[in-house]
Amino acid sequence: MPRRSSLSYRDALKLLAPGSTRITETDKVVSAGILGAGALTQGTALALLGPKNALMQLVRDATGNQAGRIRTTGGKSYYELLEASHTVLALSAFFDGFRDEVGPGFDRLELTDAEKVGMVAADRRQHTLPKEIDGGYFPLPSSVHGMDDTRRDVEAAYVKLYDATIAFCEGLAAWPSVRRGLDLTSLRSRVVGRAMWHYEDRFDRLAADLPEFGFRMLRQAIEHNLIDNRNLTTEVSARLDALAQLYRNLAELSGPASADRPDLLRESLDRLTGSLAAVFRQPLLRIKDVDFHLRLPTVEEGFISPDFRAAEYGKHTSPERERWWDDQPRRGDLVGFLSEYLTDPASLHRPLLLLGQPGAGKTLLTRVIAARLPASRFTAIVVPLRRMSGDTSPTEQIEAAIEQVMDERIRWADLRRATENTTVVVIFDGFDELVQVTGTAHSQYIDRVAEFQEAQWDLGYSVIPIITSRILVMDRASVPQGTVLVRLEDLTDAQVTAWLAAVNAANEDRPGYRRLAARELLSHGELARQPLLLTLLAIYYNEHWADRRPGAAISPSDLFTGLLTAFIRRQVSEKAPTALPHHEREAREHQLRRDLAITAFAMFNRNRELVNRAALRADLGCFGPGAGDGSRFELGDVLGPEQLVTAAFFVVYGPDDVQGEDARRTYEFLHATIGDFLIAEYVIGALRSLAELRRHTRSPAGFGYQLDTGQFRALLSHQPLVKREAVVSFARELASRHPGERDSIVETVAGLLAEARQRTNLAGVDGYRPAPYDPVRLLAAYTANLVALAALVSPDGVRHSDLMDDETWMSTVRLWRAGLDEKGQLAMISWLRRDADGRIVAGLRRERRGEKVNVAAEEARLLGDVTTYGQLQAGARTWRGQAPTSFEAGRFHADLVELATRRWPVPSLHQLILYDERSYRRLWARAVEFPEAVSSTSATVLLECLAEDGAQLPREVVCGLTRVALSRLPSSPTAPPELIISCPYLIDEFPELVDSLGTTDDHAVLHALILRHGLGRLPRRYVPRVRAVLADIEGRLAELPLEDGVVSAEMAEQFAAARVDNRTALWLLMALTEYGDLAWRKIPPRTMAELLAHRLPDEFLDEASLCRLLVDYLRAHDRAPAEVSLASALDTLRVLAATDQPEQTDQIPAAKAV
């Protein structure tokens, strides 16, 4: 949906030129005549709304480059003036276009006293002129969407405004004389086209004085060659060319804002700004006391702005799904986007969510943004959420963040008053880390930030919140509608090359340094695409350059194995006071490697990606000899084991670790994938060791005695490994290095499963409790991990009979449902499945878009229970994504489904068979007795059944069930119009049913198609009412959206007859492409040609897409074009259409041209 201005036309005028005599005269008309029903003493109402030069001059006066108020206004007023400028510009452009096409008669359109009373009395479906001007709130350019979307929104608004204007004019005494000589059949398209010309022309001119407009529209238009920029002034072009630097842009377009700060806060705010700038002097990766043997460039030298995808959050948005993001266009100019966003008035009413995978560079990017914002226009504050309490308000978090940096307390109220002439950009960094630190979902946190932002606006302040997060937590987060989502993408080849050039430049004076080649690093695919992993890869290559072989492949596990080995070896050697014997050095390296794995499990088993110092100390103290007594390493200083481990390069301190109690000191891995690798390496290594031990004892499965598996069991008894896709991937890759050991590993797993329930110590290791003791969870997680490991080490899967008997298998799978949390259950069902041969195979199941995993059904499939699987899948789908809210609702729905699937349709008879009528009557009686048992889904299904059977049912049954269904808010795209056609008496009984037709834009096109086909079946007295509804919908065909799921090939005929413009026609054709030949063969060539007959060269068409679908259409009709081009395809279509004879039909003609 287009984003609309929050300002009316009248408010915009007053903001732009307060006290202007021209505005005063216009406001009299606006207040008394056009926008209200009061007395109007002045004539020429429409003329005052659109004076050709006066209003444009007002806009230029208010936004002039030198004297305009916008350039010298800050804070909330700055954004209000930007919004007002666009509102006045757009509306005045329309009325100038209307004047141009109507001609001299426009000035005679005066409002007489007799016309005042009825001027706003109109059917609610119609767009009245007062509503469109002062209540419609005009669409605004968007910083998220491209120029084509913005232009389409403005053009659609002009169509509505034209209809309202004509309806208004028809009530004027002078209109009959003015309309003589006008070609009304084409007046709408000419007025809208002329208005668009004025709109674009004024944007071009206004951009010379106000480059914010250029950031929003002209820049995108020029980049994509969407408009002619030959008339742009040199000044505008120069400003747009300067978009290479976000911060230069903002400094140039935003003149010095008057900042009257209290003396007591001036120094503090200056120091806060200075502290942000320190990021540029820091290296891209900095770990205390660690020498990478590679000099990394500073942020200022080596920061690379990544590509991104952007979208607005809506009802069909799924930011946690990779497939959903794939449908959003990839964009390359993040700098330009942020320039637009930070000067977009809408940014004051919605947060921006900056999303990315671990290591994508979210935190560094936000630090750079904060440091570069010009202090004359913006005040930047960074709030590290990992240090914050999740229970405090955004205001308290901001105050705490400032205190941590400045070591002084500054109240938010004082800060806002001191910075009221600037916009405060608050970066809430690490929403996912807030979740990790506190251990709670905080699903409403983003809503709270949005409420805080809106409250500040109401108080007169401008605040732009930016929230960073990893994508993994977005499935549980509540996100306000309209929130802007930005996802950072992997680096491109060019970006990797530029980054390596900075690294090579920083190291060119180092003795013996060998330059890193982009081609070599890029050969490792995704490893070289994320900034942090690219850094690790560069460090690895620099460390192992002598071992590199040209063209040798390196897998992710090779990379992490090499990095771990090199840095653990260096850690042990550098920390030892004297040279160590070989065997002792190896023992210490092994111990440190294992302790790092336990650190990884400390995070994983707590379902987090960081761990506090106290918890890590406790975990390490549970494993191995000498644990917890400081004797593992004799390095001189007495350190706790957690300090020794976290001194490694791979573990970084949270900012809380400088001071504070152990419970607030946190550690995390430099990249989450390091922890995943350590877990997988430990698990596969331990399984191989256990298999080797079993082989040497020559004991059959079951062992005859219990191996000492305490540590292995302890670490694998809390969370399913399949929760982390990277762990599974690493484990499979590491296991594949030893194909000869697969059988012995599976046999070992079978033995561990056999003894799993016999253990008296389910925890495995005394004192190890990363979570409260729960014996059901411990056994469920342990057995789930063993089965998953057996499946993933076997490329062809494993039969459950190789692991346990049928009865034990059934109870084990059901144990997972009892003991694992919801995500654990979903992970197991998503990763494990039974193939056609009955083997249990490991592989992530990718669900179709919008489809949820039916855990109960998939569990039945895993068990081999065909009957239960089929029943659960079929039953769940009848609920259409919803769920019953009570047992009564479930029973009613089951009865309804039974009726729908077991009734005996007899369309040739006048009445249903008695059995089916009795079923309907029983449903009716039950619904009357228990109305709350009828869910909205059941009501939808019920209406659809009535649409099919209603004509054969008694009137009282249809009316009774319809009354019940309508009271439960059904949402069927087909039932309302079909029910009216089959049972027209419902128009008398339920007027609201016919009034609802077409009011939901998503289904309006289908409603119109059904009504047009059904008009001939209606009794004569109902035809006028239905025809009026149909005319209203078909009059809006050009602006209505289309849903892929509710399109019909017959819509092509519908759109062609209505002569909608070719852009709307293309939307329909693009929706039909999902069905391929199934759709194309149903559309006659004559219809397709007529549908595309009005194509204009200056319209916004994706001609490449049009060419592809048209070639597919012709091939479906066995007429491939001579060459794959749009011109050739259109020529072939015209020839084919000329030979296509229309079928004879007695259908009522379609609507006239819109």
N, C-alpha and C positions, 0 to 999 in steps of 0.2 A: 504494500500500500504506500502511496506517496506520503511524504512527511509534509505536514501542513503548518502554515504560520500560526502562531498563537495570537497574532494581532489582527484586528479587523481593519478594513480600509480606512475607516474614520480615525481609529487610534493611530494608524501608521502616519496619516497626514499630520495629525497633531504632534507626533514625535519629531517629524522631520522639520516642521516649520512652525513652532509654537508662536502664536500671536500674529501670524501672517494674515493680512486682510483677504487674500485669495482663499486661504484655508477657512477663514471665518465664513465667507460666503458659501463655500462648498459644504461646510458643516451644517449650515442652515438647511440645505437641501437634504443632506444625509440624515440629519436628525428628524426633520419634519415630514419629509416626503418619501424618498426612496426607501428609507430604512425604518419607517414607522407609519402609523395610520393617522398622525396628527395633521393639523391644517398646514397647507403649503401655499404661501402667497406668491412665491417666485415661480416663473415659468422656466422653460428650457431645462427641465430636470436632467435629461441625459447629457445635454451639452455641458452642464457644469461638472458632471462626473468625469468627462473625458476631454478637457480642453487640450487642444493639440500641443500647444507650446507651454502653457502655464504650469501644468503639473510636472512636466519633464524639467522645466526650469527650477521648480521647487526641489526636485530630487538633486539636480546638479548644484543648486545653492547649498543644500545641506551636506553634500558629499564631495564638494570641490577639493582639488588636490591641495590648495593652499589655505583657503578660508573655511573649508567644511568642518563641521563639528565632529564628524566621526574620527578623523585623524587625531583629534586632541581630546577624545573622550575615552575613558577606560572603564573597566569593570562591567557591570550589568548594562549600563547605558550604551556601551559600545556595541554589544550584540543586539540590543533592541533596535538601534539605528540601522544596523545592517539588515535586519529582518524587515524593518519598515521600508527601507529603500527598495527591496525586491517587491514587496506587496504593492506599493504605489506604482512602480515601474510596470509590473505585469498587468495590473488592472487598467491603467491608463493606456497601455498598448492595445488592449482589447477594444476599448471604446473608440480609440482612434481608428482601428481597423474596421469597426462597425460603421463609423462615420464615413470612411473612405468609400465603402461599398454601397451604403445607402444613398450617399450623395447629398445634395443641397437640402433635401427634405428632412434631413436629420434634425436641423435646428427648429423645425416646426412641431416637434414631438413634445408638446407641453402637456402638463397634467392639469385637468380641469377639476373643479370642485365635485362634479358628479362622479368622477372616477376614483376619488380618494378612498371612499368606504370599501369598495370591492377590490382594491389593487392587491391586497395580500391574501384575499380569500381564494384558495386554490386547493385542489385535491392534494393529499399528503404525498402522493407519488411525484408530483410535479416539482420542478426546481424553481422557486420563486426568486425574483430579482433581489428583494431584500435579503433573502437567505444567502444567495450566492455572493453578494457583495459584502455584507457585514457579518454574516454568520457562517459562511462557507469556509473561510480561512484558506487562503490560496496556497497551492503547493509551493514548496521551497526547493531550491537546488539541494542536492544531497552530496555530502563528502564521501559517502559509501558507494553509491551507485554511479554509473557512467553517465555521460552526456546524453546518450540515447534515452535512458530512463527518465532523466529530468525533462527533456523535451517532450516525451510522450505524456508525462504527468501534466505539464502545462497545457499541452494541446487538448487533452481530455477535459481539463478544467474549462478551457475556452468553449468546448462543445456544450457543456452544461450551462455556462454563462450565456451562450448564444440562445439556447432554448428558453432560458428564463427571461432574457431580454425581449425575445419575440413574443412570449406570452404576456409580458408587461405591455409591449407596444400595441398588441391587439386590443387592449382595453382603453387605448387612447383615441379620442375623437379624430385626431389628425391622421391616424395610421392608414385608413383606407385610401386616402389621397396620396400618401407617401409611397405606399406599396405598389401603386400603379406604375407600370414600366419596369419593376424589379423582377428579375428571374428568380423566383423563390425556390425553384428546384435546386439551384446551385448556390444560393445565397449563403447557406451555412458553410460550405467548404471554402467559399471565397472570403468570407469574413474571418474564419479561423486561420486560413492561410495568410491573410493580410496582417492579422493580429500577431501571428508568429513572426512575420517579417519585422514588424515594429519591435517586438520583444527582443529578437536577436540583435537588431540594429542598435537598440538602446543599451543592451548589455555591452556590445563592443565599445560604444562611446563612453559609457559610465566606467568601464574598466580602466580608462586612462586616468581617472581621478580616484578610483577605488579598486585597487588590485585584488582585494579579497574576492570580488566577483570573478576575477580571472582565475583565482585558485579553484573556485568552486565549479566553474563551467568551461571557460575559454581554454584553460590548459588542457583539459581532457579532450575537448573538441578538436583542438589543433593537433594534438598527438595522434588522433585517430582519423584525421581528415574529414571530420563530420560537418564542419561549417567552413565557409569561405572567410579566411582571415586576412585577405588582401587589404581591407580597409582599416585594419587595426593600426593605431598610431605606433610610431617607433618606440615611444615610451612604454606602451603596454607590452610590446614584443620583448623589449629589454627586460622588463620585470619578469615575464614568464620564462625567459631564458635563464634567469637567475635561480630557477627552482632546484638547481643542483645542490643547494645547501638549504636545509630546512630553516636553520636558525638565522641565516642571512635573510631569507624570505621574511620571517617574522619581524626581524629588526627593521627591514625596509618598509614593510607595509604598515607597521605600527609606529607612529611617531611618538615622541616622548609624552607619556601620560603624566599628568600632574600627580605627584605622589607626596601628600602632606603627612608624612609619618611623624608620630610623636618622637621627641628626641630620645626618650628612654629606650625605644625599640629600634631606632635607626641603626645603631651599631650592631645589635643582635641580628637584624635581618641581613645586613651586609655580610656579617660573618657566616650566616647560614648559606647565603649565596656562594660565598667563597669556598666553603667546605665542599659544595657540590662540584665545583670546578676541579677539585683535586683528582677526580677520576681520570682526567686526561694524561696525567703524569705517571699513572700506574701501568705496569705491564699487563698485557691481555690475560695472563694467568700468573697469579702470585700465591705461593705457599711459603709460609714462614720457615726459614732455615733449610730450604730445599734448593739444591742446585740442579737444574735440569740439564746442564751441560749444553744448553741451547739458549741463546739470548732471545727472548720474545719481545716484539715491538711494544711500544706503549699503546694505550687506547687511542691516543690522538694519531699515531702512526699507522696502526693496523686494524682499526675498527671497520668492519664491513657491514653495510646496511643490507639485511637479507630481503628476499622476495617475501610476499605475503598473500594471503587471501582474506577478504573482508566480506561481512554479511551483517544483516540486522536480525536480531532474534525474533522469531515468530512461532506460530503454533506448529509448524512442520520442521522446526529447526532441531538438529541433532548434533551439537558441537562435539559430543564425545565419540562420534562415529567417523572413521576415516572416509568411508564412502560418501558421506554427506559433504565433507570438505572437498572431495574430488569434483563435485558439481559446481563449486564456486570458482570463478575465474582466478587464475594466478596473475598477480600484478607485480611489477618490478620497481615502482617508484614509491617506496615507503616514506621517503622524505617529503615528496609532494603530497601524499595522502595526509600526513600529519600536519602539513602546512594548511591544508583545507580543513581538517577536522578541528584544529585548535582555533580557527576563526569562524567556525560554523555555529550559528546560534543554537542549533539543536544539541550541540555538545554540552550545553548548560542544563539539559533535561534528561540525560541518560549517561550511564557510565560507559567506559570503553574497556572491554575485556581483551587483554593481550595474552594469547594462548600459545603454547608451544610444548614440544617434547623436552625431556631433560637434556640440558646441554645446548638448547637452541639459541641461547643468548638473550633471554627475556630480561633478566636482571640488569645485565650490562647495557642493553638498549635503553631501558628506562633511566638508568643513571646518566647516560649520555643525553637523553632528552631533557632531563631535569637540569643538567649543567649548561645546556646551550640556550635555554629559553631566555630571551631578553628581559632583564629585570624591570625595564620601563613599562612592560605590558603584563608580565607574568611573575607570580611568586610560586616557586616549586618547593614541594615538601615530599620527602620519601619516607614512607612508613613501612619498615620491615616487619611483616606480620608474624614472622617466626618468633620475634621477641615480645609479641603482644598477647595479652589475655583475650581469648575469644569472647568473653562476657562483657567486655568494655565497649562503649559506643565509639563510632568513628571519630568523634570530637576528642574523646579521651585518648584514643590511639594516636591522633595527630599530636596532641600535647606531649605524650610520652616519647614519641619519636624525636621531637625537637629537643626535649630535655636530655635524651641520650646523646645527641650530637653536640648541643650547646652547653650542657651541664648547668642549665638554668631553666626555671619553670616559666613558660609563657602561656597565658591563658588564650584559648581559641578566640574568645570574644575580643580580647585586646588585639590579637593578630589580625582579625578580620577588619576591625576599624582602622588599623594602621595600613592595611593593604586594599582598602575599598576601591581604589582607582586601578587596581590590577585584577587579573583573574588568577585565582589560586589553583594550581594544578597539583593535585594530591595523588601520589603514586603509592597505592597499597600493594606492596610487592610480596607475592608468595601466598596467595589464598590457599593453595594446596599445602603449603608448609604450616599455615595456621591449623588446618585440619590435622596434619601429622603431629604437631606439637601437642595439641590439646586432646587428640584422640576422639573428637566428636565431629559430626558431619558439617555443622554450621551451614546448613542448607539455605538459611534465610539471610546469610551475611551480605550477599550482593544486593538483595532487596533493601537491607538496612542502609547500605551506602547510597543507593538511589534515593531513598527517603531523606537522608541527610542532605544530599545535593539539592533536592527540590525545596527543602526547608530553607536552605541558604538563599535560594533564588527568591523565595517569598519574602525573606528579610531584606532583600535588596543587594545581595552579594552574588558574584559569579564564581562557581567552583566547577572544575572539570576533574572527575575522578578517573584514574586509570588503574585497573586491577590486573595483576599478572597471575597466571596460574598454569600449572601443567594440565593437560587435557584430561588426564585420568580421573580427576575428581568432578568433572562437569556433569556426570550422569546423575549425581545426587543434588546438584545445586539448583536453587530456584533463581531464574534469571528474568528480570522484567522485560516485557514486550518492548521492542525497539532498541534494546541494548546493542551497541555496536561490538561485533566480534572480529578480532584480528588474529589470524593464526600465522605464525612465522614459519616459513618454508625452509627446506634444506638449501644449502648453498649451490649455486650454479657453477659450471666449469670456469666461467670468467671470474666469479667471485673467489673461488679457490685459488686461481692463478694470481689474482691481485693480492690475496692474503699471503701467499708464499713469496711474492715479490717483496713484501714488507719484511718478512722473516729473513730472507736472504740478504736484504739491505742491512738489517740490524746485526748480522753476523759476518759480514764480508771482511771485517778486519780481525776476526778470530783466527789464530794460527791453526792450520790443518782443516779448516771448515770446508766441507764440500756442499755445494749448492743443492737444495732440494728441488726436484723436478715435479711440476704439476702433473705431468702425464703419468708419472710413476705412482703418485699418491691417489690420483683419480681412478686408477685401475682397481682400487679397492672399494668402489661403489659407495654405499651409504656411510661407510666409515669415514670418508673424506667429506661428507656433506654437512655434518653438524659441527659448529665451531669448536666445541670442547673436544669431540672425538678427533677432529682434524688436528687440533693441537697435540693430543696424545700420539697420533699417528706420526706427526712431524718429529716429536721427541723420540719415538721408537726408531724411526728411520735414521735420525742423527746418531743415535746410540749404536745402531747395528749396521751402519753403512758398509762396513767391511764384509759383512756376511750376506749382503744383498746379491741376489742373482737376477740378471736381466730377465724380465718376464715371469719371475716366480710369483705365484699367487700367495696371498696371505689372507687367512680367514679371520673373522672376528675373534675366535678363540686363540688363534696364533698371536694376534696383536696383544691381547690381554695376558696371555701366557708369557710372552716376551717382556712386556712392561713389568709384570709382577716379579718375574725372575730377576731382571736387571736391578730394579729398585730395592727389592728385598735384600739382594746380595750387597748392594751399596750400603743399605741401612745397617746391616749387621757389621760389615767391615768398618764403616766410619765410626760407629758407636763403641766398638771394642777398644779398650785402652792399649792393647798390644795385639800383635798378629795372632790369629787363632789357628790351631791345627785344622786340617781339612775336615776331619770327622766332626769336630765340634762346631765348625762354621756351618756345615751342612745341617747339623741337628738344630742349630739356632734358626737357620733359614726356614727349615720345615716347621718349627714351632711358631715362628712369626706368621708364616703363610696360613697355618691352621687357625691361629688367633684372629687373623683378618677374616677368615671364613666364619668364625664364631661371631665376630662383629657384624658381618652381613646377616647372619641368622638372628642376631639380637634385634635388628630392624625389621626383618621379614616376619619373624614370629610375633612381633607386636603390631604387625600390619601397618608399619610406618616406613618412612625412608630416612629417618634419623633416630638417634638414641641418646638419652642423657647419660651423663658420666656415672651416676650412681647405678643405673641399670646395667651399663656395660661392665662396670667393676664387678657387680654381682654375677653376671653371666660368665665372665672369664674365670672367676673364682671357682666355678663349678667343674671346670674341665682341666685335666692334665695335672702332672706332678708339679709341686711348687706353686700352684696357682694362688694368686692373691697375697703371697708373702714377700714379693719384691725380689725373689731370688732367681727369677728366670734369666735375667741378664745382669751380669755383674759389670755395670757400666760406671760405677763410681757413685752416682747419685742414687738415692733410694726413691724409686718411682713406683707407683701402682701399675699393675699390668695394663690397665686401660690407657695409661699415659704412654707406655712403651708402644702399644699397638697404634694409638692415634698419632704418634710421631711419624708414622709412615706417610709417604707422599700421597697415598690414595685416600687418606682420611683427613678431612678438613674440619676445622673448628667452626662452630656456629659463632656469631658475633657475641653471644652471651658468655662465651668462655673466658673472657678477660677477667671478669669478676663475678661473684655470685655463688650460690649454693650448688652442690652437685646436681640436684634435681633440675636446675635450669641450664646447666651446661650441656650443650648438645653437640653431637658429631654426626657427620654424614659423609658418604663417599663423594669424591670429586665428581663422579658421574654415576647415576644409579645403575648403569650397566655393569660397572665394576663389581658391585655387590652381587648382581645376578650371576656374573661369571664365577665369583668365588663360591657361591652356593652350589652351582652346577658342578664345578670342579671337585668340591668336597664330596658331593653325593656320589658321583661316578667313581671317584677314587676310592671311596669307602666301600662301594658295592664290589668293585674289582678286588679289593683286599679281602672282603668277606668271602667272595667266590674262590679266591686262591686258598684261603685258609680251609674252606670246606673241602676243596679238592685234595689238599694234603692230608686231611683227616680221613678222606675216603668214606665219609659218612653219607648215607642216602638223604634225600630231601626229608626234612624234619629233623635231621642232624643226629637224632638219638640223644643229644644233649644240647644245651642252649649255648650258642656262641655268645661271647661278650659283646653285645651290640648296644650297650647302654647309651653311649654318646650318640651313636647313629640314630637310635630310637628317640632319644630326647630331642634332637634337633628336628626330626621329621614328624613330630606328633602335635603340631600346633596349627599349621597352615598348609593347604594343598600347594604343591610346587606349581601346578598348572595355573595358579592365579597370576603368575608372572610369565608372559610369553617369552621373554628373553631367557629366563632360566631353562625353560623347556628347549628352546632352540640351542642354547649352549650345551645342555646335557646330551641332546641327540648328536650334536656335532662331535663332542668329546667321545661318546660311546662308539661312533662310527670309525674312530681311529683303531679300534680293537675288534674287528669283526669276528675273530676266532673265539672271543670270550662271551659272545652273546648268549649262547645256550647255557653256559655255566652261570651267567648272571640271572637268567630267567629261573633256573633251578634254585638259585640262592634266594631269590625273591619268594618263590613258592615255599621254601623252608621257613623264611621269616614270617610269611602269612600264616603258616600252620601253627606256629608257636605264639602268634601275636596275642591271642585271647588267653593264653596260659600264663602270661607274665603276671607276677604279683605286683611288680613295680612298673605301672604303666608309664610313669613319667620318665623312666630310663635313667636319670641322674638325680640324686637327692639334691634338693634345693634349687633346681633349675625350674623357674616358674615365670616365664615371660608373660603369662596370662594366668588368671585365677584357675585353680585346679578344677578340672571338669573331665572325669574319666571317659564320658561318652565322646567328647570332642577329641581327646587324646587318641582313642582307638580309631575313631572315624578318620582323622587326619593321617594317621600312620598307615592304615590299610589303603586309603585312597592314594597316598604317595607311592606305596609299593606297587599297586596295580598300574598306576600311570608310568612308573619307571619300567616295568616289564613290557608295557606296550610301546613305549617310545624307543627303547633300545632294539626293538625288533621291527625292521622296516615293513614286514608283511603282517604285523600284528601278532597277537597271541590268543590262543583259545582259553576261555576261562577255565576249562577242564584241566588245562596244564597248571593252573594255579590252585584250584580248590574244587570241591564237588559242587553239584548244582544247588543243594540246599544252603551251603555256606555262601556261595556266590550271591544268592538272592538276599540273604540276611545282611551280607556285607554291603551291597549296593544300597539297601534301604537304611543301613546304619549311617551312610553318608548324609542322607536327608535328615536324619535325626541329630547328627553331631556337628555338621558343618554350617557355617553361617550362609546367608543368602548368596553372597558372591562366591563362596567356596563351592556351593552346590552348582551354581551356574557355570563356574569354570570347569568342573568335572564333566558336566553334561556337554559343554561346548567342545571339550578336548577329546573325550572318549566316546566312541560309538561302535556299534556292532555292524560289520559289513555283511554283504549278501552271503558270504560263506560262514558267517557266525563267528568271525574272529574279532577280537577287541583291538581296534587300531587307534593310534593317537594322531590327531590332526585337528587344527582349529577349524570349527565349522563356521562359515561366514553366512549369516542369515541375510535373507532378502530385505531390502529397505522396508522399514516400517513393521517388520515381522519380529515378534518376540519369541524367545525360546520357551517352549512349553516343557518346563522341567519335569513335571509328572509324566508326561507322555514320553519324553526322551529317556527317562529312567526305565519305563516299561520296555522301550526298544532295547536298551542296554541289557535288560534281563531276558530278552527274547520273547516277551509277552505280546504277541501280535494283536490279540483281541483288545486288551486294555489300551494299547498304543492307538489303534484305530478309533476306538470310542472316545478317548480323551482328545485326540486331534480334531475329530469331527465336532465334538461338543464345544470345544473352545472356540472354534471358528464361527459358530453361530452367534457368539457374543460380540463379534466384530471389534475386538480389541478392548472391550469393557469387561467388567466382572460383576457377578451378583453381589448385592449388598446384604442379603439375608437368605435364609433357607426358603422362605416363602417365595422370594423373587426367583430363586433357582428352580423351584417346583413349577411355578407359573410358566417360566420360560421353557422348561422341559415339555410341559403339556402343549405349549404353542408350537414348538419344533416338531412334536409328534403330529400335530394337526397338519402342519405345512408339508411334512414329508410323507404322510400316510393317507392324505385325503384323495378322493377319486374325482379328478376334474372331468366335468361333462359339459363342455362349452356349447354343445348343440342343443342342450335342454334349457328350459326357462328357469328351472330351479335346481339347486344342489340336491344330491341324494340325501336322504334323511339322516344317515349316519354322520355326514359331515356337518349338516346344520346343527345337529345335537351337540357336536364338539364345539362349534362356535358359541352356542347358547351356554354351555358349561363354562367356557372361558369367560363369558360375559358375567355370569353369576359369581364366579370366583373373583373377578376384578372388582365387582361391586362390593363384595364382602371384605376383600383385602386389597384396597386400591394401592397401598404402598408396595405390593408384590409386583406391580407392573413397572419394570425399569424402562428407561428411555430406549434401550436396545430392543426390549420386548415390544414396546409401543411401535417402534419403527417396523419390525417384522410383521406385527399385527396389521398395520396400515397397508403394507405391501400385499398381504394375503387378501385383505378386503378389496384392494384395487383389482385383484384378479377375480374374486368370487362375489363381490358386492352386488352386482347386477342380478345374481341368482339367489340372493338372501333376502329375507323379509326386511322391510324398511326399519322396523324398530330394532332389529338386531344390529344392522349396520350403524344406525344412529347411536345406539348404546355403546357399542365397541369403539366407534370413532370418538365419542365424548371421552371415554376412558383414555384412549391413546393420546388425544390432543392435550390432555391435562398432564401428561408425563413428558412433554417436550421432546417429541421424536425428531429425528434428523435424517429423513429419507430423501434422496435426490429425485425419486420417481413417484412415490406414493401420492402426494397431494394432488398433482394434476391428473394422474391416472384415476384417482378416486372420484374426482369431480366429473370426469368424462363418463365413468361407468355408473355413477350414482349422482346425477346432477341435482337431485333434491337436497343434497347436502349444502348447496349454496344458500338455501333458505334456512336450514337448521344451524349451519356454522359459517356465518359470513367471514369470520376470521380465517377460515381455511382458504378461501379464494383470495383474500387480502394478502395471505402469506406468500402467494406465488410470485417468484421473481425477486422477493426482497432479500434473499440470500444470494449474493452475487455468484458464489461458487456453482450454484445449480440453476441459475436463471436461464442460461442458454438451452439447457435440456428441458426445462419447464415450457419454454416457448415452443420448442419442437413438438412436444407431446400435445400441447393445446392446439397447435395448428393442425395436426393430423386428426385431432378428435373433434374439431368444431362441427363437422358434418354429422356427427352422431348425437349432438345435443338437441333437446327440444328447443323450438324457436324462441321461447320467452327467456331462455338463459343465454342465448348467443350474444346479445349486446354486452352483457356484463363481462363475459369471458373474453370477447373480442377486445374490449377496452384494456383489460389486463394484458392481453397478448400484444396489443399495439404499444403499450408502455415498455414492455420488455424488448420487443424487436426494435424500438426506437433507441435502445441503449446497447445494441449488439456490439457496436464498435468499441465500447469501453468495458465490456464484461470479461472477466477472466475465464479461463478454461482449465478444468482439471483433467489430467490424463485418464483417470478412472471412469469418468462419466462423459466421454466423447462418443459420438456416433458418426458413421460415414454420411448419414443423411444430413448432418449439419453443414456439409459442403454445399448442398442444394439450398439450404436455409440461408447461409451467408451470401451465396451468389445472388439469390433473389433479392435480398435486402441491400445488395450493392455496398457492402461494407468495404472500407479501404483495404489496400493490399497488406498493410501491416497486420491488421486483425486477421485477415485471411491466412497470413503466414503463421500466426499463433496457432490457429486451428490445425493447419497442415503439420506443424511441428509436433502437436499433441498426437496426431494420427500416425506419425512415423513409428511410434512404439509398437504398432500393430502390423506394420509392413504390408505385405501383399493382402492380408486379411482386410485391410482398409482400402488399399488402392484399387482393387478389382471391383469394389462396390461403387466407386465414384465414376460416373460417365465422363468421357473426355470433354463433352460439351459443358458440363458443370465445372470441371476444373479450369477450362479456358475462361469461362465467364467469371469465375472466382478471382482470377488473376488479370482480368481485363483492364483494371483501373490502376495498374502499377505506374507510379510516377518516379522519375529518376532522382528526385531530390528527397525522397522519403527514406527513413531509416530502415533499410532492409539489410539483413545478413544475406547477401546475394550468393555467397558460397553455399550456405545451408539450403537456400531455395533451389539452387542448381542440383545439389545432391538428391534432395527428396523428389524433385521433378524427374530426374533421370531414373530413380527407383520406380516412380509411378509409371513412366513410359515402358520400362522393362516389364512391369507387371502386366501391361497390356500388349506385350510382344512387339513393341515399337521403340527400340533403343535409338537415341539420336545419333547422327553421323559422327559427332564429336561431343566430348563431355564439356559443354559450356552452356551457360544460361541462355545465350542467344539461340544456339542450335536446339536446345530442349524446348524453348518456347515456339520456335518454328515448327518443330515436329508435332507439338501439342495442337497448334492451330490447324495443321493438315488433318490430324486425327479427329479433331472436333468437327471439322467440316463434313466428315463422312458419318458422324454419329447422329442417328435419328432419335429425336426425343420420344419417349414412351407416352402413350395416351393415358391420361389420368383424370379422374373426376375430383381431384383434390381442390380445396379452396385455394386461390392464388396466395402466394406469400406476400409479406408486407411490401409496401412501396419503398423506394430508395430512402435510406437514411442519410 
